[in-house]
Amino acid sequence: MRRASVVRVLVIASVVTAMLTGCGAETTEDGSSGPTGEPLVIGAVLSVTGAQSGLGQPEKQAIEMEVARINEAGGINGRPLEVLIEDDGSDVDKATAATTKLVEQDRVLAVIGSTGTSQSMAMRAEIVAAGIPQVSLGSGTAITSEFDPLVFQTTWTAKLVVPLMLQYLEDEGYTKVGLITEDTGFGKDGKALVNELASEYGMTVVSDQVFKAADTDMTGQLTVIKGAGAEVVLMYSSVSASAIVPKNMRQLNMDIPLVCSHGNAKQEFVDGAGEAGEGVITFAGKVLAPETYGADTEQYKVATGFVERYTAEYGVAPDHYAGHAYDGLYLVVEAMKRLPEGFTSADLRDEIEKTTDLPGIGGVFTFSKTDHNGMTEDDIVMYRIEDGAWVLAE
């Protein structure tokens, strides 16, 4: 297992001294009060390496940047925040082991993650045994539909995205769909729902193909789709290998559209697909086009501030995966701020569930005793690749 990446933000030397000696809050050079005392520690299990690293890396960067910002502003009710980040390597067994370490060795108050659906579900046994809240960044429907009081979710599920994709195809007049999905929990989730709902939108799945995250060529699957007479290719995937599909389609002279899930709404897919990606459609959150939030909304202010900070820090605009991590972090942080000193993980779980109208990057979060996702189709818009970038589709 990779060594944990520990996010420790200590504003200036005087604050370090105060934390080590247990003194009262010190004043920073800009006049703000720095955090003191024992840190509030939470964990994060992210896919920083492996097949889903294109998702996990921006998640890690977003958390590190925002933890620094939180501590520079005084921490949480005067105490510093510490996030211990574990890399699960996009592997379910490593995700479970990382969770065990965070729970048993590090005694974290909550866990953010994992990046993927399969890893998030694999972590659940450890989460339940420890009785601590988990805020998943994976988008599998099962994460919150297989309801557990301890588990929350920051992403749009297949139940929201698939109907939007199918409605678009129906509006465009397509009736024969070639489906290709990745062999992960995320891909299986989308595959099942497309097959379940296609007929309701007047469509037939003429070919249903699967690829593995480590595959380097999908011409076999796409040849079958082509031979079946598909009018459009629908791809539900998120791993890096997804970018091979448009390339192989071009090699096979498949002059039909490619529509993909929100899992590919990232620059990694655009760069990987190259010229073959031009015209590809996806459905994802508003962070790729912040004007869609509405300029007078609180969510617009939150999102544009995040975009500006992230771009300045890392030299590239954030995608919605970075946004999911932002949302996961602040769901925990804002709940902590509302609690008195000495709260427990059980108290924190209860307070996260009370979240109401919290503006985030993926949506405005309101949870309840029966809904730990809270997203709606209004949080999703359609994009197209044009000139090597995702742009709003008309």
N, C-alpha and C positions, 0 to 999 in steps of 0.2 A: 504493500500500500504506500502510496506517496505520503510524504510527511505533510501534516496539516499546514495550510497556509494561514497564519494567524494575523488577523487585522487588528493592529494595536495603534491607535492614534493618540499621541501625546503632544499637545499643542506647542508648548515651549518648555525650556528647562525648569522654570519655576513650577510649572504644573506637574512635571515628573516628580520633583521633590515633594510636593504636596501629597501626591498619590502614595509615595513610598512611606511617608512619615505619618499619614493619616491626619494632616493638618486641615484647616478649613480651606474653602475655595480660594484660589489665587486669581488675580486679575491679569489677563493677557495684555499684550501691547496695544491691542485695539480697544481695550476697555471692557471686553466681555469677560464673564466669569468662567474659568475652565472647570471641567469635571474633576471630582476628587473621590477618594474612598475606593472600596472594592468595586470592580467593574461588574456590570450586568452582562452575563455571558450567554450567547445563543450560538447554535451551530448551523452550518449550511453544508449540504451534500450536493455537489454540482459535478456535471460531466465536463470537466475542464480538458480532459484528453479523451481519445477514443472517437467512435463514430459520431457522437453528438457534441464534439468539442466546439463546433460552430455555434452551438446554442449555449453551452456552459461557459465558454470564455467570456462573452459579453455579460453574462449573469454575474460572474465573479468580479469583473471590472466595475459593474454598477454598484455592487455591494461595497466593495472597497472604497470607492469614491464617496458614497453616501455615508458610510460610517465615519469617514474623516470629517465630512461636513457636519454631521450630528455632534461629534465630539468638539469640534471647533466652536460650535454654538452653545456649548455648555453641557453636552451629554443628555442623559435622560433624568430629569429632575435633579440635576447636579451630579449624577454619577456617570462615569465613562461607560460607553458601550463597547463590547468586544465580541467579534464574530469569528469563530473558528471554522475555517473553510476546509472541507475534505473533498478530494477528487475521487469520484467513483469510477473513473475511466470508462464511463458508459456501460458499466457492467453491474448486473443485479446483485451478485454476490459481494462485490466490493462496496456497493451501496449499503447493504445490510451490515457489513463489518464496520463501515464508517459510522453508521448510526449507533451501533453498539459502543464504539469508542466514545462518541460524543455524549452518550447517555451515562455510561458506567464510569468512564475515566474523567471526562471533563465536566460532568454534572450540569449540562446546559439546561436552560429554562425552556427552550423551544428549539425546533429544527426547521429550517427552510430547505425545501428541495424534496425530491431530486429534480433534475432537469427533465428526465424522461418518465413516461408513464410506468414502464415495467419496473424501473428502479424505485419510483415512488410507492408502488404497490408492495414491492418486496420489503420496504422499510417498515411497513405498517405493524408487523408483529412486535418489533422492538419499541415502536412508538406507544402501542397499546400497553405493553408490559410496563413501560416506564411511566405511563400516564401523563405524557407531556404533549403539547400541541405541535402539529406538523402543518406547515404551509407549503403545499406542493407547487412546483413550477411546471409540472407536466400537465398535458391537456387531455389525457384520456378520460372518457366519460365515467369510467368505473371509479375514478379517484374519489368523486363525491357522490355518485349515484349509489355505489356500494357504501352507504352512509356510515360514518363513524364520527362520534361527537368530537374527537380529537383532531380530525383532518379537515383542512381548508384548502382552497385552490384559487390561483390567481389568473387562470387562463380560460379561453373559450374552448368548449368541448366540441366533439364531432356533432353532437345534437344541435349545436348552433351553426356550425360551419357547413356541414354537408347539405342541409336544405338550401342554403344560399347558393352553393355551387350548382346543385341540381336545378334550382329555379333559373339561374343564368343560362344553363344549357337548354332548358325548355324554351325560354324566351328567344334563344338563338335558333331554335328549330331543330336541334339535334335529337335523334331518336335511338341511335346505335352508339353505345359507349364502350370504349376499351379501357378497362380499369387496371391500373398497376399500383401496387402498394408495397411498402417495406415490411419485412418480417420482424416487426417490433410490436410492443403493446399499442403504440400510437397508430401504426399502420393497420393493425388488425381491427382497431376500433373504427377507423374510417371505412375500411373494407366491408365490415359487417353492416354498417348503417347505409352505405351506398346500395348494397344489394337488397337491403330491406325496403328502401324508399324509392328506388329507381322507377318502378312501375307506376307509382303515384304521380310521377312527373312525365308520364308517357314515354319512358325510355326502357331499353333493354340493354343489359350488360352482355355484350356479345363475346367478350373475352375477359377473364379475370386472372391477372398475372401477379406474381410476387417476386421480389428480389431481396437479397440479403444485404445488410449494411456493408459488408466487405466486398461485395461484387464490384467488378471493374468493367463489365460489359453486359448490356441488357438487350442486345440485338435479338437473342432468342425469344425473349418474351414479347418484344415489339413486333417481330416477324409474325408471331401468332395473332397479335392484335390486328395487324395490317391485313392478314389473310382472312380474318373474321368479318372484314368490311366495316370496321369502326369508323365513324364520322368525326370523332373527337377522342382524345386520350385524356382520361381523368387520373391524376396521380395524387395519392394521399401518402405523404412521406415527410421526413424532416432531416434525415441523415445526409452526410456529405455526398454520398454516392448518388443522390437524387439528380445532381447536375449532369450525370452521364446520360440520362434519358433523352433530353432534347438533342444532345449531340448524336446519339444513336438514331434518333428519329430522322435527323437530317441525312445521315449516312444511308438510311434505307429509303430516302426520297418520300418520306411520309408527309405529304403536304396537307396535314390536318392540324387543327389547334391542339395545344396542350394547356390544360387547366389544372392547377395544382393547389394543394391545401396551404394553410397558413404556416405549416412547418417549413416551407421553402421561402418565406418572405424575409430573406436576409441577403446581405451582399455576397456572402460566400456562395450562394446558389447562382447569383448573377455572374460573378467572376468565373465560377467553374463551368458554367454553360457557354460563356463567351457569346459569339455571334448567333449561335444556335438558340440562345435564350430569348432573342428578340420576339416580342409579341406574346410571350407566356403570360397567362392570367393567374392571379392568386387573390384570396380573400383573407384579410388580416386586420389588425388594429390600426388605430388612427395615428400612431406615433410616427409613421413614415411620411405623413402629411398632416402636421399639427394644426393646420388651418381648419381641418374637419372637426376639431373639437368645438369650434365656435369661439370667436375672439373674446367674447364677453363672459366666458365661463371660467370658473375656478380651475376646472380640469385643464383648460388651455394654459393658464398661468403655471400650473404645476408641470405640465408636459414640456412647455417651451423652456422653462428654467432647467429642467433635467437635460433636454437636448443640448442646450448651450453649454452646460457644465461638462457633459460627457464628451461633446465634440472638442471642447478646449483641452480636456484632459488626455484624450486618446487619439485625436486627429481624425476621427470618423464619427458620423452621426449614429446614435444608438438604434438598434432594431427592436422589435417587440420582445425579444428574449431578454435583453437588458431591462426593458420595461417591466416584464414579469418579475424579475428579481427586485427591482425598485419597489414594486407593489408588495411583494412578499415581505420585504424588510420593514416597510412602513406600516403594514398591518400589525406586525408585532410591536414595533416601536411606539406607535400611537396608542396601542392598548396598554403598554407599559407606563406611558405618561399619565394615563388616567387612574393608575393604581397607587395605593399608598405604599410607603416603605415596608419591606418585608413580605411582599406578595410571593405566592407560590406558583408553580406551573399550572396548577388547577385554577387558581385565580386568573392567570393569564389566558388560559383557554376560554374561560367564561367571558372575559373582557373582549377577546377577539371576536367572539360570537355576537357581541353587542355592537359591533362596528356598523355605523349608519352613515350613508352619504359621504364616504371618504373618497375624495377625488384621487385617482391614480392614473397610471399610464394606460393600462388595459381597459379601464372603465371606472365607474363610480361605484364603490363597494358598499353593499348593504347585505349583511348576513342575517340569518335567523336560526331558530332551533332545527329547522328542516332544510335550510338552504345554505350551504357553505361554499357556493360558487358565486352566485349573484350576477353573473354576466348576462347580457342580452344581445340579440342580433343587431341592435342599434350601435353596439360598440365596434362593429366590423364594417370595413369598406373594401371596394374592389380596386386592385392595382394591376398594372401591366408593365412589362419590361420594355423600356424605350431608351435607346442610346446608352445601354449599359447601366440603367438605374430603374428602380421601381418608381412609377409615377401613378397618380390617380387615373383610373380608367373612366372614360366617359360612359 
